[in-house]
Amino acid sequence: MAEAAAAGVTRLITMGVDLSRSNSAIELAHGHGGVWAGVGHCPLEDEVLDVGALRELAVDPKVVVIGEIGLDFEDADQPGRERQIEELDELLSLALQLDLPVSVHNRGANSEIEAAIKRHAGLTGAMHYFALDWEEARRFLDLGFYLSFAGLVTRPSRGALREVATRCPADRLLLETDSPYGNPQRRMGKPNRPAYMLDTAELVAQLRGITLDELGDLESANAERLFRRMT
């Protein structure tokens, strides 16, 4: 965290992917002024979804998002599609009831996630670790969602993703680390850290033709708008 602050990353959201780690995220957030928490249930986890328990955690004032949640259809070892969709609907309903945004994990489930969001009118949130092309990006932007870019956009091979980072409306652009994953290009081979978001920010600022400070101001404003309890 000290390293992140030295790099200019002064506010962090630590995400929960199951019940125990959601609770740990809240504990960490209460221990540090610059940290907030997400509570969620990722389809990559084996734990049985307990929406009631997550609801109890989500009312904590340090919780700013229901996440990480979503669908993962690319891993054959994951639960069946229908079960994943049912659980996602429960979590999206929880977010609406608590007036919280969501952070959405999406692997191979573009249409299903779009349909789920449409079933929950008024929902807002971020497409976590966005990795799709502009046509897919427009579908989620049209739903009122933000696009969140991690170190993947720094890879020279990701021309289509860089186009999205360039064309994304300024008021819907977010950056993240997905720490300890999602390393920027020059940090490959080591666990990712929040400080490394600076690498991603430098590339995105260059793509958009703005200064790093301008991008920082933009990111702060967008995060405060979406994650309202951070203000």
Phi and psi in degrees as a GROMACS rama.xvg file:
@    title "Ramachandran Plot"
@    xaxis  label "Phi"
@    yaxis  label "Psi"
@TYPE xy
-65.1581  -40.0016  ALA-2
-62.9612  -40.9171  GLU-3
-62.6321  -46.8802  ALA-4
-60.4388  -39.2428  ALA-5
-64.4169  -28.1744  ALA-6
-85.2049  -5.02069  ALA-7
97.3186  4.92083  GLY-8
-95.6548  96.065  VAL-9
-102.007  -14.9822  THR-10
-131.695  133.3  ARG-11
-127.362  149.547  LEU-12
-118.768  121.744  ILE-13
-101.668  123.937  THR-14
-90.8176  145.141  MET-15
-97.7609  138.585  GLY-16
-115.505  -7.14359  VAL-17
-154.72  179.907  ASP-18
-64.6398  -46.4785  LEU-19
-65.8427  -41.2447  SER-20
-77.2202  -23.1593  ARG-21
-66.0416  -42.2943  SER-22
-63.9173  -41.1654  ASN-23
-63.8719  -36.6396  SER-24
-62.3072  -40.7484  ALA-25
-66.0384  -42.517  ILE-26
-59.9384  -43.313  GLU-27
-63.7576  -41.7373  LEU-28
-63.3222  -38.6525  ALA-29
-70.7026  -21.0481  HIS-30
-86.568  -8.91829  GLY-31
-142.893  127.504  HIS-32
-62.9097  -28.0345  GLY-33
-95.1743  15.9291  GLY-34
-123.695  136.557  VAL-35
-121.347  173.598  TRP-36
-128.583  153.204  ALA-37
-115.596  147.637  GLY-38
-120.282  133.176  VAL-39
-162.971  -173.92  GLY-40
-146.443  104.59  HIS-41
-85.4412  139.174  CYS-42
-63.4649  -13.3103  PRO-43
-77.7569  -10.338  LEU-44
-93.974  150.787  GLU-45
-84.2438  -16.4639  ASP-46
-61.61  141.382  GLU-47
-71.2631  132.569  VAL-48
-64.3801  130.7  LEU-49
-126.268  90.1403  ASP-50
-64.7121  -37.0667  VAL-51
-60.9507  -42.3452  GLY-52
-67.3199  -39.2854  ALA-53
-65.1793  -37.0535  LEU-54
-59.8347  -42.9649  ARG-55
-60.8954  -38.5339  GLU-56
-71.6508  -36.7907  LEU-57
-69.9349  -17.5299  ALA-58
-79.6012  -6.49222  VAL-59
-61.5269  136.129  ASP-60
-63.7009  -16.4414  PRO-61
-85.2778  -7.27534  LYS-62
-86.6111  124.628  VAL-63
-117.255  -3.09127  VAL-64
-161.254  147.825  VAL-65
-91.0969  106.856  ILE-66
176.65  145.826  GLY-67
-99.1401  133.592  GLU-68
-134.578  169.783  ILE-69
150.68  -154.734  GLY-70
-132.747  144.285  LEU-71
-137.283  104.148  ASP-72
-105.246  8.39217  PHE-73
-99.9049  -7.20086  GLU-74
-110.609  115.57  ASP-75
-64.1249  -19.254  ALA-76
-85.1296  -4.01098  ASP-77
-82.6762  162.722  GLN-78
-57.7991  160.512  PRO-79
-58.2248  156.469  GLY-80
-60.569  -43.8246  ARG-81
-62.1928  -41.759  GLU-82
-63.8814  -43.5846  ARG-83
-59.471  -43.5956  GLN-84
-65.0112  -42.0135  ILE-85
-60.1851  -43.9398  GLU-86
-67.6449  -39.1038  GLU-87
-62.0164  -41.8345  LEU-88
-59.4255  -40.4401  ASP-89
-62.2196  -40.9805  GLU-90
-73.8125  -36.269  LEU-91
-66.2297  -38.3501  LEU-92
-62.6329  -41.507  SER-93
-59.8037  -44.6061  LEU-94
-60.3644  -42.8427  ALA-95
-63.7817  -43.7334  LEU-96
-61.3622  -35.9039  GLN-97
-95.3636  1.56998  LEU-98
55.3916  48.532  ASP-99
-119.819  148.569  LEU-100
-74.4588  172.063  PRO-101
-123.193  153.843  VAL-102
-115.976  116.998  SER-103
-108.009  123.861  VAL-104
-88.2532  129.538  HIS-105
-138.422  113.756  ASN-106
-131.582  108.804  ARG-107
69.9475  25.6118  GLY-108
-137.15  36.2055  ALA-109
-55.0038  -53.88  ASN-110
-65.7044  -40.6632  SER-111
-66.6054  -38.6872  GLU-112
-70.5407  -40.7736  ILE-113
-57.801  -45.2836  GLU-114
-63.8452  -40.2974  ALA-115
-63.398  -42.6901  ALA-116
-62.1923  -41.2559  ILE-117
-65.1358  -27.4357  LYS-118
-73.3153  -10.6631  ARG-119
-124.338  73.7088  HIS-120
-57.6881  136.507  ALA-121
94.3215  -5.11165  GLY-122
-72.4858  145.145  LEU-123
-135.932  163.443  THR-124
167.267  -165.609  GLY-125
-123.833  139.303  ALA-126
-83.3905  103.96  MET-127
-68.7192  140.833  HIS-128
49.5235  55.1291  TYR-129
-64.027  133.86  PHE-130
-141.954  17.2611  ALA-131
-102.718  177.649  LEU-132
-88.2534  -178.689  ASP-133
-65.8815  -36.5768  TRP-134
-62.7722  -41.7097  GLU-135
-69.5949  -38.4693  GLU-136
-57.8405  -42.7965  ALA-137
-61.0636  -34.5413  ARG-138
-62.2695  -42.0096  ARG-139
-79.3621  -33.0886  PHE-140
-62.5628  -39.778  LEU-141
-63.9542  -22.437  ASP-142
-85.9772  0.440307  LEU-143
88.7897  10.6713  GLY-144
-88.4897  158.527  PHE-145
-93.2363  156.866  TYR-146
-110.96  127.328  LEU-147
-113.496  120.278  SER-148
-104.827  134.708  PHE-149
-111.179  -164.01  ALA-150
-62.4993  -15.4099  GLY-151
-55.5936  -33.5908  LEU-152
-68.3377  -16.944  VAL-153
-81.056  -9.79431  THR-154
-71.9073  127.899  ARG-155
-57.3801  -25.5673  PRO-156
-77.1526  -8.10694  SER-157
-97.6676  56.1957  ARG-158
-62.271  -41.0316  GLY-159
-65.4788  -38.163  ALA-160
-69.1667  -37.3186  LEU-161
-63.8105  -34.6918  ARG-162
-61.395  -41.2653  GLU-163
-64.1692  -43.9798  VAL-164
-62.3533  -29.4072  ALA-165
-77.2887  -39.8806  THR-166
-91.138  -14.4866  ARG-167
-56.3503  131.266  CYS-168
-53.3072  140.507  PRO-169
-57.6103  -33.7334  ALA-170
-85.9748  7.9201  ASP-171
-124.193  12.8419  ARG-172
-96.681  126.612  LEU-173
-130.147  155.48  LEU-174
-121.378  151.815  LEU-175
-151.257  170.124  GLU-176
-102.04  -32.1493  THR-177
57.4988  30.01  ASP-178
-55.1255  136.646  SER-179
-92.7317  17.1977  PRO-180
-106.872  -170.541  TYR-181
67.2353  33.5911  GLY-182
-58.0404  141.239  ASN-183
-63.7875  164.979  PRO-184
-54.7735  -46.1514  GLN-185
-82.8187  1.82861  ARG-186
-111.136  15.0956  ARG-187
-61.2087  145.44  MET-188
89.4017  4.8853  GLY-189
-139.246  155.276  LYS-190
-59.8673  136.428  PRO-191
-70.2396  152.77  ASN-192
-137.111  152.151  ARG-193
-54.8008  -32.5808  PRO-194
-60.9264  -27.1844  ALA-195
-73.036  -6.37249  TYR-196
-61.4097  -22.0615  MET-197
-58.9285  -36.9677  LEU-198
-59.6959  -45.7965  ASP-199
-65.5662  -42.1879  THR-200
-62.0837  -40.7873  ALA-201
-62.4993  -41.4427  GLU-202
-68.9827  -43.3748  LEU-203
-66.33  -39.5624  VAL-204
-61.0531  -42.2571  ALA-205
-62.6837  -44.6284  GLN-206
-60.3039  -37.4906  LEU-207
-91.2133  -3.6962  ARG-208
69.494  35.061  GLY-209
-127.677  168.523  ILE-210
-80.8509  163.144  THR-211
-63.2183  -37.7352  LEU-212
-64.3866  -40.6713  ASP-213
-63.4186  -41.0047  GLU-214
-65.2597  -39.2188  LEU-215
-60.7254  -43.0838  GLY-216
-64.0036  -40.2394  ASP-217
-63.8211  -45.849  LEU-218
-62.5102  -41.7483  GLU-219
-61.952  -45.4483  SER-220
-63.072  -42.6792  ALA-221
-65.9069  -43.4765  ASN-222
-63.5585  -41.5319  ALA-223
-66.6343  -33.108  GLU-224
-70.1522  -42.4649  ARG-225
-79.457  -48.9447  LEU-226
-97.8153  74.8735  PHE-227
-60.1943  -30.6299  ARG-228
-71.6704  -7.69055  ARG-229
-74.4101  -17.5489  MET-230
